[in-house]
């Protein structure tokens, strides 16, 4: 009886594991670059997403506002709890 119960539990757990689906991951990436550099980065992120379909990359560019504004956007996002997952930074700026 114990053996049958054990096998039953194993089957239920096995079926449950087969049915588990993993949630997609979204990464927010923020850069200071625009123009052609942004196009290259967007192409790179698209290729990455093709190879890793469970990961969605959202590229946010703060281009054209100057480096000082970019740092302020990062600081404000960090203070508000909405900072990007990945960002470019110069050493000692934040």
One Martini backbone bead per residue (centre of mass of N, CA, C, O) as a GRO file, in nm:
protein
   94
    1UNK     BB    1   0.058   0.063  -0.021
    2UNK     BB    2   0.300   0.256   0.004
    3UNK     BB    3   0.398   0.214  -0.285
    4UNK     BB    4   0.147   0.325  -0.429
    5UNK     BB    5   0.151   0.604  -0.299
    6UNK     BB    6   0.432   0.684  -0.395
    7UNK     BB    7   0.373   0.657  -0.700
    8UNK     BB    8   0.142   0.859  -0.705
    9UNK     BB    9   0.307   1.103  -0.616
   10UNK     BB   10   0.512   1.093  -0.847
   11UNK     BB   11   0.310   1.136  -1.075
   12UNK     BB   12   0.195   1.407  -0.983
   13UNK     BB   13   0.463   1.561  -0.975
   14UNK     BB   14   0.546   1.507  -1.268
   15UNK     BB   15   0.299   1.643  -1.400
   16UNK     BB   16   0.342   1.917  -1.273
   17UNK     BB   17   0.626   1.972  -1.395
   18UNK     BB   18   0.528   1.961  -1.692
   19UNK     BB   19   0.316   2.213  -1.644
   20UNK     BB   20   0.531   2.405  -1.595
   21UNK     BB   21   0.566   2.750  -1.644
   22UNK     BB   22   0.771   3.000  -1.752
   23UNK     BB   23   0.829   3.315  -1.716
   24UNK     BB   24   0.880   3.589  -1.861
   25UNK     BB   25   1.142   3.818  -1.934
   26UNK     BB   26   1.201   4.167  -1.855
   27UNK     BB   27   1.430   4.402  -1.992
   28UNK     BB   28   1.560   4.710  -1.891
   29UNK     BB   29   1.727   4.933  -2.114
   30UNK     BB   30   1.966   5.202  -2.062
   31UNK     BB   31   2.067   5.475  -2.272
   32UNK     BB   32   2.253   5.753  -2.436
   33UNK     BB   33   2.203   5.642  -2.718
   34UNK     BB   34   2.169   5.723  -3.058
   35UNK     BB   35   2.091   5.647  -3.359
   36UNK     BB   36   2.308   5.420  -3.476
   37UNK     BB   37   2.360   5.294  -3.199
   38UNK     BB   38   2.066   5.215  -3.143
   39UNK     BB   39   2.034   5.030  -3.385
   40UNK     BB   40   2.248   4.825  -3.299
   41UNK     BB   41   2.123   4.753  -3.027
   42UNK     BB   42   1.847   4.660  -3.132
   43UNK     BB   43   1.966   4.430  -3.302
   44UNK     BB   44   2.099   4.278  -3.069
   45UNK     BB   45   1.837   4.234  -2.904
   46UNK     BB   46   1.686   4.076  -3.124
   47UNK     BB   47   1.886   3.841  -3.138
   48UNK     BB   48   1.861   3.757  -2.844
   49UNK     BB   49   1.554   3.699  -2.852
   50UNK     BB   50   1.574   3.475  -3.062
   51UNK     BB   51   1.759   3.290  -2.871
   52UNK     BB   52   1.562   3.418  -2.618
   53UNK     BB   53   1.223   3.410  -2.595
   54UNK     BB   54   1.193   3.461  -2.269
   55UNK     BB   55   1.330   3.738  -2.356
   56UNK     BB   56   1.265   4.083  -2.305
   57UNK     BB   57   1.378   4.381  -2.467
   58UNK     BB   58   1.387   4.716  -2.334
   59UNK     BB   59   1.479   5.009  -2.510
   60UNK     BB   60   1.608   5.302  -2.355
   61UNK     BB   61   1.652   5.636  -2.472
   62UNK     BB   62   1.854   5.942  -2.373
   63UNK     BB   63   1.883   6.106  -2.625
   64UNK     BB   64   1.986   6.450  -2.664
   65UNK     BB   65   2.021   6.548  -2.340
   66UNK     BB   66   2.264   6.450  -2.218
   67UNK     BB   67   2.449   6.330  -1.962
   68UNK     BB   68   2.315   6.475  -1.721
   69UNK     BB   69   2.023   6.376  -1.775
   70UNK     BB   70   2.075   6.075  -1.760
   71UNK     BB   71   2.158   6.071  -1.461
   72UNK     BB   72   1.889   6.187  -1.357
   73UNK     BB   73   1.709   5.960  -1.458
   74UNK     BB   74   1.846   5.739  -1.291
   75UNK     BB   75   1.808   5.865  -1.009
   76UNK     BB   76   1.500   5.888  -1.019
   77UNK     BB   77   1.442   5.587  -1.067
   78UNK     BB   78   1.582   5.484  -0.810
   79UNK     BB   79   1.409   5.649  -0.606
   80UNK     BB   80   1.125   5.523  -0.730
   81UNK     BB   81   1.178   5.211  -0.827
   82UNK     BB   82   1.235   5.244  -1.176
   83UNK     BB   83   1.481   5.123  -1.261
   84UNK     BB   84   1.673   4.979  -1.462
   85UNK     BB   85   1.831   4.677  -1.511
   86UNK     BB   86   2.003   4.818  -1.744
   87UNK     BB   87   2.306   5.029  -1.756
   88UNK     BB   88   2.484   5.308  -1.829
   89UNK     BB   89   2.810   5.405  -1.683
   90UNK     BB   90   3.010   5.615  -1.532
   91UNK     BB   91   3.252   5.642  -1.327
   92UNK     BB   92   3.122   5.807  -1.038
   93UNK     BB   93   2.817   5.928  -1.111
   94UNK     BB   94   2.616   5.791  -0.876
   0.00000   0.00000   0.00000
